[in-house]
Amino acid sequence: MKNLKMKSARAMLDISQEQLAEAVGVTRQTIGMIEAGKFNPSLKLCIAICKTLNKTLNDIFWEDDEYEG
């Protein structure tokens, strides 16, 4: 499943995939694969991404269609 929330949060901060990758210590390709839904990041990487984007794990990695309160 594509991670459009991560892509949207990154775009709102005007951060490129390359900039986010550098901030969290991975390659641009890794960020692209996460956004495309082709790579499941470790919890450590998820936390680093969220901190960089000023979001929570729920904001970026929770799948809304699984829970509709």
N, C-alpha and C positions, 0 to 999 in steps of 0.2 A: 504494500500500500504506500502510495506517495506521501511524503511528509510535506504537505502544503503549508502547514502551520509554521514549520521551521523556515521554509522559504519566505513566507510572508513576514515573519518577525525579522528576518535578516534584511529583507527589502525595506521594511519600515525604518530600520536604522541606517539604511544606505550602506550596508556592508556587503562586499562581494564574497563569493565563495572562497576566493583566495585569501581575503582578509580574515574571514572566520576560521579557515583552516590554519592559518599562521597563529592566530590567537589561541587555538586549542591544541596545537601541536600535531596536526595531521596534514595530509595532502588535500589539495583542492578536489581531486578525484574522489576522495573519501566523502567529502561534504556533498558532492554531486550525487554519489551513490546513495547516501542517506536520504537526500531529498527525493530521489527517484524511487525509493523503496526497495533498493537492491542490496542494501547492507544494513544489518542490525548492529548499531554501535553498543559498546560496553556501557555499563552504568556510569563508569568514570568519565567516559567521553560525553554521555548525555548530560551529566552534571556540568561539565566544562562548557558545553554548548549553551546550556540554559543560563549559566552565569554570564557568559559573554553577551547573550541576547537580552539579559535582564528579564528572563521569564522563569517560570517554575517548570518542573518536570511534567506536571499535569498540563500546563499551557502548550507545551511542544509535543510531548510524546503520548498523551492519553488519546485513545481513539473514541471520539464522541459517539459513534454509532453503537458502541458496546454498552454504553450506559446513558440512559435518558431519564434518570431520576424519576 
